[in-house]
Structure formats: structure tokens, C-alpha cells
Amino acid sequence: MCRDWLPESDAPQNGNGLLFEFSFGQLNTTKGQKQLLPLESSRATGRPEVRRPTTWTIKDRLALAQECRQKLLAFPELSRKALAKQLGFTVVRLNQIMELLKLAPAIQNRILELSASIDAHLTEEGLRKIAALADPKQQGIGLRAMERKLIKIALKK
């Protein structure tokens, strides 16, 4: 049994300073006895469970970003915050994934066509740095440089 004590100035009317005590699902408060929910019930959020890949590849993230863009365009009343909550992400994480959409369309297509061996080594952070470049030509140069590094790494193995 656990007891939580208040300072004397905040103590309830009975003067003993006991705020509440609880034991095995029962909570005795100054306002009466309450039933506690089991731990499994307290974790239920009412949100539908979103199935995610066990490992996210760049292709998966880019495809998700494209799907999110389509949802946001199809449902103007849907906010990024609501979409993030629906997907089980924070808004910041959703925004990070959506940054991949700043890549030129040709680069997005190229990423979606990459082999699994190269895709597994691409980093989202590196692609977001490339996406920050405004010029599509500069983005292409950045992607080719990243691919060359990955090929060198693959050849060393």
C-alpha cells in the first residue's frame, strides 16, 4: 500500500495529512473510493493501429510522404497535426518526412527505382540536406555524390 502525504497546510479536513492511498486497483481518496483501470486499458488511445514496416527504407519514407501529400490535398480540412496523430507520428517527424518532397520529381522517381542494396544505405538526413538545395541541378549533383560514396562503401565489403 502506498500513501501520499500533503504538507499540514494542504491537509484534508480530518487533519492527518493523508491525501489518498491505493492498493491493487482501488484508490481511496478524500472524495471516496475509486476503481483504477488496468495498465493495458490505460494505454488504449482509441486511435486505430497503424501498421508500419519493421524497417523503414528511404523508398518507404518517400512513398509515405507522397501519400500524405495526396491526403492533405484531397482533404483540405485535414491538418498535418491530425494526420500525424492518425499515423502515430509527432508533427515534427511528419514534417521531416515531408521534407523529402522538396526533392526534384526526377530525383524522387530515381529514389523509388533504386535497388534495395543502395536504398538500405541512403540516409534520410542526407537526402533532406540535398532537398534543402533549391536548384534541381544541384540536387542531382548531390544525389550522384551520395551514390558514389555508397558504391565505394559497397565495393570495399
C-alpha positions in Angstrom: 0.0 0.0 0.0 1.3 3.4 -0.9 0.5 6.7 0.9 1.0 10.1 -0.5 1.2 12.9 2.1 0.5 16.6 1.9 2.0 19.3 4.0 -0.1 20.2 7.0 -1.3 23.5 5.4 -2.8 21.5 2.5 -4.1 18.6 4.5 -7.8 17.5 4.2 -10.3 18.2 6.9 -9.5 15.1 9.0 -6.1 16.6 9.9 -3.9 13.6 9.4 -2.5 14.9 6.1 -3.4 11.7 4.1 -4.4 12.7 0.6 -5.0 9.2 -0.8 -4.0 5.6 -0.5 -4.1 2.9 -3.1 -3.7 -0.8 -3.3 -4.4 -3.3 -6.1 -6.7 -1.3 -8.3 -8.5 0.6 -5.6 -7.9 4.2 -4.8 -9.2 5.7 -1.6 -9.4 9.5 -1.9 -10.8 12.2 0.3 -13.8 12.1 -2.1 -14.5 8.4 -1.8 -13.3 5.1 -3.3 -12.4 4.9 -7.0 -11.6 2.0 -9.3 -8.3 2.1 -11.2 -8.0 0.9 -14.8 -5.7 -1.9 -15.5 -2.4 -0.9 -17.1 -3.5 -2.3 -20.5 -6.6 -0.2 -20.5 -4.8 3.0 -19.6 -2.6 2.6 -22.7 -5.6 2.4 -25.1 -5.8 5.6 -27.0 -8.8 4.9 -29.2 -6.7 5.5 -32.3 -6.6 2.9 -35.0 -3.4 0.9 -35.0 -1.2 1.9 -38.0 0.8 -1.0 -39.5 4.3 0.2 -40.2 7.2 -1.6 -41.9 9.6 -3.2 -39.4 12.4 -1.3 -41.1 11.8 1.9 -42.9 13.7 2.4 -46.2 14.1 5.7 -48.0 11.6 4.3 -50.5 9.1 3.7 -47.8 9.5 7.2 -46.3 9.3 8.9 -49.7 6.2 6.8 -50.6 4.6 7.8 -47.3 5.4 11.5 -47.9 3.7 11.3 -51.3 0.7 9.6 -49.8 0.5 12.2 -47.1 0.6 15.0 -49.7 -2.2 13.3 -51.6 -4.3 13.0 -48.4 -3.7 16.7 -47.4 -4.7 17.8 -50.9 -7.7 15.6 -51.1 -9.0 16.7 -47.6 -8.2 20.4 -47.1 -9.7 20.3 -43.6 -7.2 17.7 -42.5 -4.3 19.3 -40.7 -0.7 18.0 -40.5 -1.2 17.6 -36.8 -4.3 15.4 -37.3 -2.6 13.4 -40.0 0.5 12.9 -37.8 -1.7 11.7 -34.9 -3.5 9.4 -37.3 -0.2 7.9 -38.4 1.2 7.7 -34.9 3.9 10.3 -35.5 4.7 13.6 -34.0 4.1 16.7 -36.2 7.9 17.3 -36.2 8.6 13.8 -37.5 5.9 14.1 -40.2 7.4 17.4 -41.3 10.8 15.7 -41.5 9.4 13.0 -43.8 7.5 15.6 -45.8 10.8 17.5 -46.4 11.7 14.7 -48.9 9.0 16.1 -51.2 11.3 19.1 -51.8 13.5 16.8 -53.9 13.0 17.3 -57.7 10.4 14.9 -59.2 13.1 13.2 -61.3 15.2 12.5 -58.1 12.1 11.2 -56.3 11.5 8.8 -59.2 15.1 7.8 -59.2 15.0 7.0 -55.4 11.8 5.0 -55.8 13.6 2.9 -58.5 16.8 2.3 -56.5 17.9 -1.3 -55.8 17.4 -2.5 -52.2 21.2 -2.7 -51.6 21.7 1.1 -52.3 18.4 2.1 -50.7 19.4 0.4 -47.5 22.4 2.7 -47.2 20.8 6.0 -48.1 20.2 8.2 -45.2 17.1 10.4 -44.7 19.2 13.1 -43.2 21.5 13.2 -46.2 18.5 13.4 -48.6 17.0 16.2 -46.5 20.2 18.2 -46.9 20.0 17.6 -50.7 16.3 18.6 -50.6 17.3 21.9 -49.0 19.1 22.9 -52.2 16.7 25.0 -54.3 18.2 24.1 -57.7 17.2 20.7 -59.1 20.6 20.5 -60.9 22.4 21.0 -57.6 20.1 18.3 -56.0 21.1 15.9 -58.8 24.8 16.6 -58.2 24.3 16.0 -54.5 22.5 12.7 -55.1 25.2 11.5 -57.5 27.9 12.3 -55.0 25.9 10.4 -52.3 25.5 7.4 -54.7 29.3 7.4 -55.5 30.1 7.2 -51.8 27.7 4.3 -51.3 29.1 2.4 -54.3 32.6 2.8 -52.8 31.4 1.5 -49.5 29.7 -1.4 -51.2 32.9 -2.3 -53.2 35.0 -2.3 -50.0 32.8 -5.0 -48.5 
